[in-house]
Amino acid sequence: MTFRGAVISVGGSPQPIAVSLNEAKPAYVLFLVSEDSRPEVETRILSKLNYTPQYNCAMTPNPGDVAICYETVRQKLPGWLAERGLQPE
């Protein structure tokens, strides 16, 4: 399956994220990160990709609270999609 954009939560094992991105090769990636997981984007995910996507990070202030994570994505996603000419689907 291929798609132009992906929204990915970072935390836990980075291996499945890297495998999924290498397979689908979306041009744009929005990573949902916490302060602790933010460094993993470059060191443990992007470094394992066989291509270079354009990416941004949306920082959640409390990764343990699903409602706050959802609200972070809900606030960031519309602008991120619009700036890249992507549709929600």
VONULO-279210 format. One record per atom (N, C-alpha, C): y, z, x; atom name; residue number from 1; residue in three letters. Coordinates in Angstrom, 2 decimals, always signed. Example, Ala and Ser with C-alpha at 12.3 -4.5 7.8 and 13.67 -1.06 7.14 Angstrom:
+---------+---------+---------+------+-----+------+
|       v |       w |       u | atom |  nr | rest |
+---------+---------+---------+------+-----+------+
|   -5.69 |   +7.80 |  +13.19 |    N |   1 |  ALA |
|   -4.50 |   +7.80 |  +12.30 |   CA |   1 |  ALA |
|   -3.30 |   +7.80 |  +13.20 |    C |   1 |  ALA |
|   -2.25 |   +7.08 |  +12.85 |    N |   2 |  SER |
|   -1.06 |   +7.14 |  +13.67 |   CA |   2 |  SER |
|   +0.03 |   +7.87 |  +12.90 |    C |   2 |  SER |
+---------+---------+---------+------+-----+------+
# end
This chain:
+---------+---------+---------+------+-----+------+
|       v |       w |       u | atom |  nr | rest |
+---------+---------+---------+------+-----+------+
|   -1.18 |   +0.00 |   +0.84 |    N |   1 |  MET |
|   +0.00 |   +0.00 |   +0.00 |   CA |   1 |  MET |
|   +1.24 |   +0.00 |   +0.88 |    C |   1 |  MET |
|   +2.20 |   -0.81 |   +0.55 |    N |   2 |  THR |
|   +3.46 |   -0.84 |   +1.29 |   CA |   2 |  THR |
|   +4.62 |   -0.56 |   +0.33 |    C |   2 |  THR |
|   +5.67 |   -0.02 |   +0.88 |    N |   3 |  PHE |
|   +6.86 |   +0.27 |   +0.10 |   CA |   3 |  PHE |
|   +8.03 |   +0.35 |   +1.06 |    C |   3 |  PHE |
|   +9.25 |   +0.18 |   +0.54 |    N |   4 |  ARG |
|  +10.43 |   +0.13 |   +1.39 |   CA |   4 |  ARG |
|  +10.96 |   +1.51 |   +1.77 |    C |   4 |  ARG |
|  +10.75 |   +2.50 |   +0.91 |    N |   5 |  GLY |
|  +11.27 |   +3.83 |   +1.18 |   CA |   5 |  GLY |
|  +10.24 |   +4.91 |   +0.87 |    C |   5 |  GLY |
|  +10.35 |   +6.03 |   +1.57 |    N |   6 |  ALA |
|   +9.43 |   +7.15 |   +1.34 |   CA |   6 |  ALA |
|  +10.20 |   +8.46 |   +1.45 |    C |   6 |  ALA |
|   +9.81 |   +9.41 |   +0.60 |    N |   7 |  VAL |
|  +10.34 |  +10.77 |   +0.66 |   CA |   7 |  VAL |
|   +9.17 |  +11.66 |   +1.02 |    C |   7 |  VAL |
|   +9.30 |  +12.38 |   +2.14 |    N |   8 |  ILE |
|   +8.18 |  +13.14 |   +2.67 |   CA |   8 |  ILE |
|   +8.60 |  +14.56 |   +3.01 |    C |   8 |  ILE |
|   +7.82 |  +15.51 |   +2.55 |    N |   9 |  SER |
|   +8.04 |  +16.92 |   +2.86 |   CA |   9 |  SER |
|   +7.36 |  +17.22 |   +4.20 |    C |   9 |  SER |
|   +8.11 |  +17.85 |   +5.11 |    N |  10 |  VAL |
|   +7.59 |  +18.18 |   +6.43 |   CA |  10 |  VAL |
|   +7.24 |  +19.66 |   +6.47 |    C |  10 |  VAL |
|   +6.04 |  +19.94 |   +6.90 |    N |  11 |  GLY |
|   +5.52 |  +21.30 |   +7.00 |   CA |  11 |  GLY |
|   +4.01 |  +21.18 |   +7.05 |    C |  11 |  GLY |
|   +3.36 |  +22.05 |   +7.73 |    N |  12 |  GLY |
|   +1.92 |  +21.90 |   +7.88 |   CA |  12 |  GLY |
|   +1.61 |  +20.87 |   +8.96 |    C |  12 |  GLY |
|   +0.51 |  +20.17 |   +8.79 |    N |  13 |  SER |
|   +0.07 |  +19.21 |   +9.81 |   CA |  13 |  SER |
|   +0.88 |  +17.91 |   +9.75 |    C |  13 |  SER |
|   +1.41 |  +17.47 |  +10.89 |    N |  14 |  PRO |
|   +2.15 |  +16.21 |  +10.92 |   CA |  14 |  PRO |
|   +1.25 |  +14.98 |  +10.95 |    C |  14 |  PRO |
|   -0.03 |  +15.16 |  +11.28 |    N |  15 |  GLN |
|   -0.94 |  +14.02 |  +11.42 |   CA |  15 |  GLN |
|   -1.05 |  +13.17 |  +10.16 |    C |  15 |  GLN |
|   -1.26 |  +13.75 |   +8.97 |    N |  16 |  PRO |
|   -1.34 |  +12.92 |   +7.76 |   CA |  16 |  PRO |
|   -0.05 |  +12.16 |   +7.48 |    C |  16 |  PRO |
|   +1.09 |  +12.76 |   +7.82 |    N |  17 |  ILE |
|   +2.37 |  +12.08 |   +7.63 |   CA |  17 |  ILE |
|   +2.44 |  +10.85 |   +8.53 |    C |  17 |  ILE |
|   +2.10 |  +11.02 |   +9.81 |    N |  18 |  ALA |
|   +2.15 |   +9.90 |  +10.75 |   CA |  18 |  ALA |
|   +1.18 |   +8.79 |  +10.34 |    C |  18 |  ALA |
|   -0.01 |   +9.16 |   +9.91 |    N |  19 |  VAL |
|   -1.00 |   +8.16 |   +9.49 |   CA |  19 |  VAL |
|   -0.48 |   +7.39 |   +8.29 |    C |  19 |  VAL |
|   +0.06 |   +8.09 |   +7.30 |    N |  20 |  SER |
|   +0.59 |   +7.43 |   +6.10 |   CA |  20 |  SER |
|   +1.74 |   +6.50 |   +6.43 |    C |  20 |  SER |
|   +2.66 |   +6.96 |   +7.26 |    N |  21 |  LEU |
|   +3.79 |   +6.12 |   +7.62 |   CA |  21 |  LEU |
|   +3.36 |   +4.90 |   +8.43 |    C |  21 |  LEU |
|   +2.43 |   +5.08 |   +9.36 |    N |  22 |  ASN |
|   +1.94 |   +3.94 |  +10.14 |   CA |  22 |  ASN |
|   +1.24 |   +2.92 |   +9.26 |    C |  22 |  ASN |
|   +0.57 |   +3.38 |   +8.23 |    N |  23 |  GLU |
|   -0.14 |   +2.46 |   +7.33 |   CA |  23 |  GLU |
|   +0.83 |   +1.71 |   +6.42 |    C |  23 |  GLU |
|   +1.77 |   +2.42 |   +5.81 |    N |  24 |  ALA |
|   +2.67 |   +1.80 |   +4.83 |   CA |  24 |  ALA |
|   +3.91 |   +1.18 |   +5.47 |    C |  24 |  ALA |
|   +4.35 |   +1.71 |   +6.59 |    N |  25 |  LYS |
|   +5.52 |   +1.22 |   +7.31 |   CA |  25 |  LYS |
|   +6.77 |   +1.06 |   +6.44 |    C |  25 |  LYS |
|   +7.17 |   +2.11 |   +5.73 |    N |  26 |  PRO |
|   +8.41 |   +1.99 |   +4.96 |   CA |  26 |  PRO |
|   +9.60 |   +1.85 |   +5.92 |    C |  26 |  PRO |
|  +10.56 |   +1.05 |   +5.54 |    N |  27 |  ALA |
|  +11.73 |   +0.84 |   +6.38 |   CA |  27 |  ALA |
|  +12.61 |   +2.08 |   +6.43 |    C |  27 |  ALA |
|  +12.61 |   +2.85 |   +5.34 |    N |  28 |  TYR |
|  +13.47 |   +4.02 |   +5.22 |   CA |  28 |  TYR |
|  +12.64 |   +5.25 |   +4.86 |    C |  28 |  TYR |
|  +12.96 |   +6.37 |   +5.50 |    N |  29 |  VAL |
|  +12.24 |   +7.62 |   +5.22 |   CA |  29 |  VAL |
|  +13.25 |   +8.75 |   +5.08 |    C |  29 |  VAL |
|  +13.08 |   +9.52 |   +4.01 |    N |  30 |  LEU |
|  +13.85 |  +10.74 |   +3.82 |   CA |  30 |  LEU |
|  +12.88 |  +11.90 |   +3.98 |    C |  30 |  LEU |
|  +13.08 |  +12.69 |   +5.03 |    N |  31 |  PHE |
|  +12.23 |  +13.84 |   +5.29 |   CA |  31 |  PHE |
|  +12.87 |  +15.08 |   +4.66 |    C |  31 |  PHE |
|  +12.10 |  +15.82 |   +3.88 |    N |  32 |  LEU |
|  +12.54 |  +17.10 |   +3.36 |   CA |  32 |  LEU |
|  +12.09 |  +18.15 |   +4.37 |    C |  32 |  LEU |
|  +13.06 |  +18.82 |   +4.98 |    N |  33 |  VAL |
|  +12.76 |  +19.74 |   +6.08 |   CA |  33 |  VAL |
|  +13.41 |  +21.10 |   +5.85 |    C |  33 |  VAL |
|  +12.91 |  +22.07 |   +6.60 |    N |  34 |  SER |
|  +13.55 |  +23.38 |   +6.70 |   CA |  34 |  SER |
|  +14.13 |  +23.46 |   +8.11 |    C |  34 |  SER |
|  +14.85 |  +24.51 |   +8.38 |    N |  35 |  GLU |
|  +15.39 |  +24.70 |   +9.73 |   CA |  35 |  GLU |
|  +14.26 |  +24.72 |  +10.76 |    C |  35 |  GLU |
|  +13.14 |  +25.36 |  +10.40 |    N |  36 |  ASP |
|  +12.01 |  +25.45 |  +11.33 |   CA |  36 |  ASP |
|  +11.26 |  +24.13 |  +11.49 |    C |  36 |  ASP |
|  +11.14 |  +23.35 |  +10.43 |    N |  37 |  SER |
|  +10.36 |  +22.11 |  +10.52 |   CA |  37 |  SER |
|  +11.17 |  +20.91 |  +10.99 |    C |  37 |  SER |
|  +12.48 |  +21.01 |  +11.00 |    N |  38 |  ARG |
|  +13.33 |  +19.87 |  +11.39 |   CA |  38 |  ARG |
|  +12.97 |  +19.29 |  +12.76 |    C |  38 |  ARG |
|  +12.74 |  +20.11 |  +13.80 |    N |  39 |  PRO |
|  +12.39 |  +19.55 |  +15.11 |   CA |  39 |  PRO |
|  +11.09 |  +18.75 |  +15.11 |    C |  39 |  PRO |
|  +10.19 |  +19.02 |  +14.17 |    N |  40 |  GLU |
|   +8.91 |  +18.31 |  +14.11 |   CA |  40 |  GLU |
|   +9.07 |  +16.83 |  +13.78 |    C |  40 |  GLU |
|  +10.16 |  +16.48 |  +13.12 |    N |  41 |  VAL |
|  +10.36 |  +15.08 |  +12.75 |   CA |  41 |  VAL |
|  +10.31 |  +14.20 |  +14.00 |    C |  41 |  VAL |
|  +11.09 |  +14.54 |  +15.01 |    N |  42 |  GLU |
|  +11.10 |  +13.73 |  +16.23 |   CA |  42 |  GLU |
|   +9.89 |  +13.99 |  +17.12 |    C |  42 |  GLU |
|   +9.56 |  +15.27 |  +17.31 |    N |  43 |  THR |
|   +8.54 |  +15.61 |  +18.31 |   CA |  43 |  THR |
|   +7.10 |  +15.38 |  +17.85 |    C |  43 |  THR |
|   +6.82 |  +15.55 |  +16.55 |    N |  44 |  ARG |
|   +5.43 |  +15.49 |  +16.11 |   CA |  44 |  ARG |
|   +5.15 |  +14.39 |  +15.08 |    C |  44 |  ARG |
|   +6.19 |  +13.73 |  +14.58 |    N |  45 |  ILE |
|   +5.97 |  +12.67 |  +13.59 |   CA |  45 |  ILE |
|   +6.44 |  +11.32 |  +14.14 |    C |  45 |  ILE |
|   +7.74 |  +11.18 |  +14.38 |    N |  46 |  LEU |
|   +8.26 |   +9.89 |  +14.84 |   CA |  46 |  LEU |
|   +7.64 |   +9.46 |  +16.16 |    C |  46 |  LEU |
|   +7.32 |  +10.41 |  +17.01 |    N |  47 |  SER |
|   +6.72 |  +10.08 |  +18.31 |   CA |  47 |  SER |
|   +5.31 |   +9.49 |  +18.16 |    C |  47 |  SER |
|   +4.69 |   +9.66 |  +17.00 |    N |  48 |  LYS |
|   +3.33 |   +9.14 |  +16.77 |   CA |  48 |  LYS |
|   +3.32 |   +7.84 |  +15.97 |    C |  48 |  LYS |
|   +4.50 |   +7.32 |  +15.65 |    N |  49 |  LEU |
|   +4.57 |   +6.09 |  +14.86 |   CA |  49 |  LEU |
|   +4.52 |   +4.87 |  +15.75 |    C |  49 |  LEU |
|   +3.94 |   +3.80 |  +15.24 |    N |  50 |  ASN |
|   +3.91 |   +2.54 |  +15.99 |   CA |  50 |  ASN |
|   +4.98 |   +1.58 |  +15.50 |    C |  50 |  ASN |
|   +6.00 |   +2.11 |  +14.86 |    N |  51 |  TYR |
|   +7.18 |   +1.36 |  +14.45 |   CA |  51 |  TYR |
|   +8.33 |   +2.37 |  +14.33 |    C |  51 |  TYR |
|   +9.56 |   +1.89 |  +14.12 |    N |  52 |  THR |
|  +10.71 |   +2.78 |  +14.06 |   CA |  52 |  THR |
|  +11.43 |   +2.63 |  +12.72 |    C |  52 |  THR |
|  +11.22 |   +3.58 |  +11.82 |    N |  53 |  PRO |
|  +11.93 |   +3.52 |  +10.54 |   CA |  53 |  PRO |
|  +13.34 |   +4.09 |  +10.67 |    C |  53 |  PRO |
|  +14.22 |   +3.72 |   +9.75 |    N |  54 |  GLN |
|  +15.49 |   +4.41 |   +9.63 |   CA |  54 |  GLN |
|  +15.19 |   +5.68 |   +8.84 |    C |  54 |  GLN |
|  +15.70 |   +6.80 |   +9.30 |    N |  55 |  TYR |
|  +15.35 |   +8.05 |   +8.62 |   CA |  55 |  TYR |
|  +16.54 |   +8.99 |   +8.52 |    C |  55 |  TYR |
|  +16.44 |   +9.87 |   +7.55 |    N |  56 |  ASN |
|  +17.40 |  +10.95 |   +7.35 |   CA |  56 |  ASN |
|  +16.59 |  +12.20 |   +7.02 |    C |  56 |  ASN |
|  +17.25 |  +13.35 |   +7.16 |    N |  57 |  CYS |
|  +16.61 |  +14.61 |   +6.80 |   CA |  57 |  CYS |
|  +17.45 |  +15.31 |   +5.74 |    C |  57 |  CYS |
|  +16.78 |  +15.83 |   +4.73 |    N |  58 |  ALA |
|  +17.41 |  +16.67 |   +3.71 |   CA |  58 |  ALA |
|  +16.93 |  +18.09 |   +3.98 |    C |  58 |  ALA |
|  +17.86 |  +18.96 |   +4.29 |    N |  59 |  MET |
|  +17.53 |  +20.34 |   +4.66 |   CA |  59 |  MET |
|  +17.44 |  +21.22 |   +3.42 |    C |  59 |  MET |
|  +16.31 |  +21.89 |   +3.26 |    N |  60 |  THR |
|  +16.17 |  +22.86 |   +2.19 |   CA |  60 |  THR |
|  +16.42 |  +24.25 |   +2.76 |    C |  60 |  THR |
|  +17.21 |  +25.06 |   +2.08 |    N |  61 |  PRO |
|  +17.51 |  +26.39 |   +2.62 |   CA |  61 |  PRO |
|  +16.36 |  +27.38 |   +2.48 |    C |  61 |  PRO |
|  +15.41 |  +27.10 |   +1.58 |    N |  62 |  ASN |
|  +14.30 |  +28.03 |   +1.39 |   CA |  62 |  ASN |
|  +13.02 |  +27.23 |   +1.12 |    C |  62 |  ASN |
|  +12.26 |  +26.91 |   +2.17 |    N |  63 |  PRO |
|  +11.07 |  +26.08 |   +1.99 |   CA |  63 |  PRO |
|   +9.96 |  +26.75 |   +1.18 |    C |  63 |  PRO |
|  +10.02 |  +28.05 |   +1.01 |    N |  64 |  GLY |
|   +9.00 |  +28.76 |   +0.25 |   CA |  64 |  GLY |
|   +9.26 |  +28.76 |   -1.25 |    C |  64 |  GLY |
|  +10.40 |  +28.25 |   -1.69 |    N |  65 |  ASP |
|  +10.76 |  +28.23 |   -3.11 |   CA |  65 |  ASP |
|  +10.73 |  +26.79 |   -3.61 |    C |  65 |  ASP |
|   +9.71 |  +26.47 |   -4.40 |    N |  66 |  VAL |
|   +9.53 |  +25.10 |   -4.89 |   CA |  66 |  VAL |
|  +10.74 |  +24.63 |   -5.69 |    C |  66 |  VAL |
|  +11.33 |  +25.51 |   -6.48 |    N |  67 |  ALA |
|  +12.49 |  +25.13 |   -7.30 |   CA |  67 |  ALA |
|  +13.67 |  +24.72 |   -6.41 |    C |  67 |  ALA |
|  +13.88 |  +25.43 |   -5.33 |    N |  68 |  ILE |
|  +14.98 |  +25.09 |   -4.41 |   CA |  68 |  ILE |
|  +14.67 |  +23.78 |   -3.70 |    C |  68 |  ILE |
|  +13.43 |  +23.58 |   -3.28 |    N |  69 |  CYS |
|  +13.04 |  +22.31 |   -2.64 |   CA |  69 |  CYS |
|  +13.27 |  +21.14 |   -3.60 |    C |  69 |  CYS |
|  +12.84 |  +21.31 |   -4.85 |    N |  70 |  TYR |
|  +13.03 |  +20.27 |   -5.86 |   CA |  70 |  TYR |
|  +14.51 |  +19.98 |   -6.05 |    C |  70 |  TYR |
|  +15.33 |  +21.02 |   -6.13 |    N |  71 |  GLU |
|  +16.77 |  +20.84 |   -6.32 |   CA |  71 |  GLU |
|  +17.39 |  +20.11 |   -5.14 |    C |  71 |  GLU |
|  +16.94 |  +20.42 |   -3.93 |    N |  72 |  THR |
|  +17.45 |  +19.74 |   -2.74 |   CA |  72 |  THR |
|  +17.18 |  +18.24 |   -2.83 |    C |  72 |  THR |
|  +15.95 |  +17.88 |   -3.17 |    N |  73 |  VAL |
|  +15.60 |  +16.46 |   -3.29 |   CA |  73 |  VAL |
|  +16.38 |  +15.82 |   -4.44 |    C |  73 |  VAL |
|  +16.47 |  +16.51 |   -5.55 |    N |  74 |  ARG |
|  +17.18 |  +15.98 |   -6.72 |   CA |  74 |  ARG |
|  +18.64 |  +15.68 |   -6.40 |    C |  74 |  ARG |
|  +19.26 |  +16.49 |   -5.57 |    N |  75 |  GLN |
|  +20.65 |  +16.28 |   -5.19 |   CA |  75 |  GLN |
|  +20.80 |  +15.15 |   -4.17 |    C |  75 |  GLN |
|  +19.91 |  +15.07 |   -3.21 |    N |  76 |  LYS |
|  +20.03 |  +14.11 |   -2.11 |   CA |  76 |  LYS |
|  +19.51 |  +12.72 |   -2.45 |    C |  76 |  LYS |
|  +18.49 |  +12.63 |   -3.28 |    N |  77 |  LEU |
|  +17.79 |  +11.37 |   -3.50 |   CA |  77 |  LEU |
|  +18.65 |  +10.25 |   -4.10 |    C |  77 |  LEU |
|  +19.44 |  +10.47 |   -5.15 |    N |  78 |  PRO |
|  +20.21 |   +9.36 |   -5.72 |   CA |  78 |  PRO |
|  +21.12 |   +8.65 |   -4.71 |    C |  78 |  PRO |
|  +21.85 |   +9.42 |   -3.92 |    N |  79 |  GLY |
|  +22.74 |   +8.83 |   -2.91 |   CA |  79 |  GLY |
|  +21.96 |   +8.11 |   -1.82 |    C |  79 |  GLY |
|  +20.86 |   +8.72 |   -1.39 |    N |  80 |  TRP |
|  +20.02 |   +8.11 |   -0.35 |   CA |  80 |  TRP |
|  +19.48 |   +6.77 |   -0.82 |    C |  80 |  TRP |
|  +18.99 |   +6.73 |   -2.05 |    N |  81 |  LEU |
|  +18.47 |   +5.47 |   -2.62 |   CA |  81 |  LEU |
|  +19.57 |   +4.43 |   -2.72 |    C |  81 |  LEU |
|  +20.70 |   +4.81 |   -3.26 |    N |  82 |  ALA |
|  +21.83 |   +3.87 |   -3.47 |   CA |  82 |  ALA |
|  +22.32 |   +3.29 |   -2.15 |    C |  82 |  ALA |
|  +22.44 |   +4.12 |   -1.13 |    N |  83 |  GLU |
|  +22.93 |   +3.65 |   +0.17 |   CA |  83 |  GLU |
|  +21.99 |   +2.61 |   +0.80 |    C |  83 |  GLU |
|  +20.74 |   +2.62 |   +0.42 |    N |  84 |  ARG |
|  +19.75 |   +1.69 |   +0.99 |   CA |  84 |  ARG |
|  +19.36 |   +0.57 |   +0.03 |    C |  84 |  ARG |
|  +19.96 |   +0.57 |   -1.14 |    N |  85 |  GLY |
|  +19.64 |   -0.46 |   -2.13 |   CA |  85 |  GLY |
|  +18.22 |   -0.33 |   -2.66 |    C |  85 |  GLY |
|  +17.72 |   +0.91 |   -2.74 |    N |  86 |  LEU |
|  +16.36 |   +1.16 |   -3.22 |   CA |  86 |  LEU |
|  +16.38 |   +1.63 |   -4.66 |    C |  86 |  LEU |
|  +15.32 |   +1.36 |   -5.37 |    N |  87 |  GLN |
|  +15.13 |   +1.82 |   -6.74 |   CA |  87 |  GLN |
|  +14.20 |   +3.04 |   -6.71 |    C |  87 |  GLN |
|  +14.30 |   +3.92 |   -7.70 |    N |  88 |  PRO |
|  +13.44 |   +5.13 |   -7.72 |   CA |  88 |  PRO |
|  +11.94 |   +4.84 |   -7.65 |    C |  88 |  PRO |
|  +11.50 |   +3.75 |   -8.21 |    N |  89 |  GLU |
|  +10.07 |   +3.47 |   -8.17 |   CA |  89 |  GLU |
|   +9.65 |   +3.03 |   -6.79 |    C |  89 |  GLU |
+---------+---------+---------+------+-----+------+
# end
